[in-house]
Every structure is written in C-alpha cells, then in structure tokens.
Amino acid sequence: MKTIKFLHTLAALAITAASLTACSSDDDDDNKNNQNGQNVPESQAITTYDDLNYFQNAIVSIDSLGRFLSRNYGEALYPNDTTHLYIGVETLADAESLFREWVTPTGNVAKAGNDLTYLLTDAEGKAQGTIFFKATATSGILAEVTPSSPSLLKHFRQVTFLSNSSWPYNGDSSDEVYKLGDTRRLTVDHRVSGHTQDVYTFVCIREKGNGMKAMYFAISPDEYVPKTWTPNDMLYNVAAVPGEAKAKTVATLLQARWDFFANILNNIAGGGKLNKNEQYWIDKKDVYFYRTDQTAINLSTGEMSGWDFQWHNPKKHFILAIDYMNY
C-alpha cells in the first residue's frame, strides 16, 4: 500500500509540474504577445479613478506640479481669502446636485439626512481623505464643503453654497449676457506647432450664474490619432481640451438638452458633429507597461474608455470647453 501511495504521489507531482510548466509557457507567450502588441485590445472601459485628482480639477484645475491653471467653479468674494469659494444656487437640492458632479462615477458617497460624506480613494483603492458636504441653517448659506485636512486640496480650502437671493453685491457684476445656444468664433492656442491660432465656432452650453462661469463648447472639425497630434506623440495638455471632470460636466449639460444642442452644433459649417454614442478625445493619458491609452468620452452617456495608441491607431474628434469668464 505504501508503494501504491508513493506512486500516486509521484503521479500527482508530475501532473502538477506539467501544469506549472504549461502555465509558465503560456505566461511567456502572453508576455511576448503583449510586447509586440498582439494581445493588447484597442480599447478598455475605465472603471477606476483617482477621486482626489478628479475632485480637485473639477473645481480648480492644476498641473502635474500642483500649480494653478484655472478656477472652474466658485468665486472668491473676499480678496483677503481667495481660497474660500462661493457658489450661488436656488435650493439645497441644487447644491447637492452640483457637488455630485465633482464626484467620480465610482465615488463612495454616503448620505445622512442632508449631509454627504465622500470617501476619496486613488485608482488602486488606497484612501486619500474625505470631503464633507454639510447642510446648514445659517441665514443665506445652504451648505458648506470642506476637506478632512486643510492640505488635501490646492488653491482652495472651502466651498460655500449661498442662496442666489443672498448673493452679495461685491460678487461679479458683469452684465454681459451668455445665452444657451449662442455661438462665438474663438481662437485657441493649442501650444502645438501649426495649431497656435486655430479658430472654432463655440456654442454656449451653460449660462453664467453666481460663482459659475458661462461654458462654451466645440468639437474639432477633423479626427486625430493621438500619436500624430503632437511631436510628443500624445494629445495631452492641449489648451481648451477638458480633462475627466470637466468633460463629465460637459456631457451632463449636453444630455439635459441634447436635441437642442445637436441641432446647433450639427449645422455649424466645417464643425465636428455631435452624435449619440460617438466617443471624443479628452485631455487624459495613461501609460501602462504594455500600452498607452488616451481617454475618450461618450457624451450621450458620460461613460469613458481608454484607447491604446501605442499599438493601434484610433481616430476621433476631440472636444473643447472654455469657461468664458475668469474671476
């Protein structure tokens, strides 16, 4: 019996060794195929986000070194504190809706009463901190947004939602009218050789509000492959091309009146077309071990996906979004 058991053991070990050898061989083949691009899919859905980076750039855009680029939401009402931003809304529900625009599609937001707690994690699931949305009973103030640590956010530390009826006189008093659907011919410096004076017809997709800029939107007339866009082989840091958070806001605004905006955009001579389920380049690139992805957004759903341009040649229009007022 001992001999039979021993033989059975040897047989089992032999089978295991063969299996391991086969797996190892398969892994080697996969690695070789990845290295020459054979196993690299052209696109993949984006299911993980850097919550902190997304939230930061939704409100105040920064570069890779944390330097200020632009303020997308909020107005500093008091010059002695430019890190405290104010936004005017009609109701607490409007404030919550806007706050949720700054949350990633997979963001972990818990609600207790009228208060929200946003637990931030990076793309690998590591905790980054917390953002609090707290409804208030203070006269004229509907809600306060603050981080768990003062150093968590850059170039702003607090957002206060005021009722529009309480908006102070020292707020922006521009009387210029920005009407939904209005068009403007604007020149964009893409900071790319040969594209420093590109002219586009932009459409107003958001009117100016208290602490909220008017937003103008355009679609590139031509399609581009990311690797052919710049000498650095990437459609990246291109002026006026929005990142993830702003692109998601654009999608939300367009979806609210899709047919209205599509009718205007699709009748602009020489402009790109707004089509349901078409995907458009935005300003986000991800570099992986075997692939390099440019992010595209489906404006009719808000879903994003990464398109490899290391091994493939995906061609798409890019979108442009300009906040017309600078506070």
Secondary structure by P-SEA (a helix, b strand, c coil): caaaaaaaaaaaaaaaaaaaaaaaaaaaaaaaaaaaccccccbbbbcccaaaaaaaaacbbbccccccccccbbbccccccccbbbbbbccaaaaaaaaaaacccbbbbbbcccbbbbbbbcccccccbbbbbbbbcccccccccccccccccccccbbbbbcccccccccccccccccccccccccccccccccccccccccccccccccbbbbbbbbbcccccccccccccccccccccccaaaaaaaaaaaaacaaaaaaaaaaccccccccccbbbbccbbbbcccbbbbbbbcccccbbbbbbcccbbbbbbbbbbbccccc
